[in-house]
């Protein structure tokens, strides 16, 4: 994962207390990851595709301040980071880290997908 502003890499060491911020439909895999790799975590869930507001930022700061551990960080997804970055100056002093999105194809279909895209590009004709 990486810091939202500085892009500096960060690796969980299992000692952190995490505040997880998400606006995604299914946070279960992310929660399972944190259960496995962190001391404990708190969770603020917003609706899928949530547009973050200044009031949300205040709520995030308040919840983060309530965590007593000196080893505390905030984690969000890349999807949510895109909608949070508008507050980059307000976020500068927070240890807010982003978990990248990794995509993979099921059932060995990557080659088929690539072939479809390449064929489309090769056969594309601009409408006049």
C-alpha positions as CSV (number, residue, x, y, z in Angstrom):
1,X,0.0,0.0,0.0
2,X,1.1,3.6,-0.3
3,X,0.4,7.0,1.3
4,X,-2.3,9.0,-0.4
5,X,-0.2,12.1,-0.9
6,X,3.4,11.2,-0.8
7,X,3.0,7.8,-2.5
8,X,5.5,6.3,-0.1
9,X,5.1,2.6,0.3
10,X,4.0,1.1,3.6
11,X,3.8,-2.5,4.8
12,X,1.6,-3.7,7.7
13,X,3.7,-5.2,10.5
14,X,0.8,-6.5,12.6
15,X,1.2,-3.9,15.4
16,X,-1.1,-1.2,13.9
17,X,-4.5,-0.3,14.9
18,X,-6.3,0.6,11.6
19,X,-9.2,2.8,10.8
20,X,-10.7,1.4,7.6
21,X,-12.6,3.8,5.4
22,X,-14.7,2.4,2.5
23,X,-17.4,3.3,0.2
24,X,-17.5,0.0,-1.7
25,X,-20.2,-2.6,-2.1
26,X,-18.4,-5.5,-0.6
27,X,-15.7,-4.7,2.1
28,X,-15.6,-8.3,3.4
29,X,-12.3,-9.3,1.6
30,X,-10.6,-6.1,2.9
31,X,-11.9,-6.7,6.4
32,X,-10.6,-10.3,6.3
33,X,-7.2,-9.0,5.2
34,X,-7.1,-6.6,8.1
35,X,-8.2,-9.3,10.6
36,X,-5.2,-11.3,9.5
37,X,-2.6,-8.6,9.3
38,X,-3.3,-6.0,12.0
39,X,-3.7,-5.8,15.7
40,X,-7.2,-4.5,15.4
41,X,-9.3,-2.3,13.2
42,X,-12.1,0.2,13.3
43,X,-14.4,0.6,10.4
44,X,-16.4,3.5,8.8
45,X,-18.5,2.3,5.9
46,X,-20.1,4.6,3.5
47,X,-22.5,3.6,0.7
48,X,-21.0,2.3,-2.6
49,X,-19.8,5.2,-4.8
50,X,-20.0,7.6,-1.9
51,X,-18.9,11.2,-2.7
52,X,-17.0,12.3,0.4
53,X,-17.8,15.6,2.0
54,X,-16.0,17.8,4.5
55,X,-18.4,16.4,7.2
56,X,-17.1,12.9,6.3
57,X,-13.6,14.1,6.7
58,X,-14.5,15.5,10.1
59,X,-16.0,12.2,11.1
60,X,-12.9,10.3,9.9
61,X,-10.6,12.7,11.9
62,X,-12.8,12.3,15.0
63,X,-12.8,8.5,14.8
64,X,-9.1,8.4,14.2
65,X,-8.4,10.6,17.2
66,X,-10.4,8.2,19.4
67,X,-7.9,5.4,18.6
68,X,-5.5,5.5,21.5
69,X,-2.7,3.4,20.0
70,X,0.5,5.3,18.9
71,X,0.7,2.8,16.0
72,X,-2.4,3.9,14.2
73,X,-3.1,4.4,10.5
74,X,-6.0,4.9,8.2
75,X,-6.5,2.6,5.2
76,X,-8.8,3.0,2.2
77,X,-9.1,1.5,-1.3
78,X,-7.9,3.1,-4.5
79,X,-11.5,3.5,-5.5
80,X,-12.2,5.6,-2.4
81,X,-8.9,7.4,-2.6
82,X,-9.9,8.9,-5.9
83,X,-12.8,10.5,-4.2
84,X,-10.8,11.6,-1.1
85,X,-7.9,13.2,-2.9
86,X,-9.8,16.4,-3.3
87,X,-9.0,16.9,0.4
88,X,-5.3,16.4,-0.2
89,X,-4.2,19.4,1.9
90,X,-6.6,18.5,4.7
91,X,-5.3,14.9,4.6
92,X,-1.6,15.8,4.5
93,X,-1.1,15.3,8.3
94,X,-2.9,12.0,8.4
95,X,-1.3,8.6,7.9
96,X,-3.8,7.7,5.2
97,X,-2.7,4.7,3.1
98,X,-4.3,3.3,0.0
99,X,-4.6,-0.4,-0.9
100,X,-4.1,-0.8,-4.6
101,X,-6.7,-2.6,-6.7
102,X,-5.4,-5.8,-8.4
103,X,-7.4,-7.4,-11.2
104,X,-7.2,-10.9,-12.4
105,X,-9.3,-13.0,-14.8
106,X,-11.0,-16.1,-13.7
107,X,-10.9,-19.4,-15.5
108,X,-7.7,-18.5,-17.5
109,X,-9.6,-16.0,-19.7
110,X,-6.9,-13.3,-19.8
111,X,-5.6,-14.4,-23.2
112,X,-9.1,-14.5,-24.7
113,X,-9.8,-11.0,-23.3
114,X,-6.5,-9.6,-24.7
115,X,-7.3,-11.2,-28.1
116,X,-10.7,-9.5,-28.2
117,X,-9.3,-6.1,-27.4
118,X,-6.4,-6.5,-29.9
119,X,-8.9,-7.6,-32.7
120,X,-11.2,-4.7,-31.9
121,X,-8.3,-2.2,-32.1
122,X,-6.9,-3.7,-35.3
123,X,-10.4,-3.7,-37.0
124,X,-11.6,-0.3,-35.7
125,X,-12.8,2.1,-38.3
126,X,-13.7,5.6,-37.4
127,X,-17.3,6.6,-38.4
128,X,-17.3,9.5,-40.8
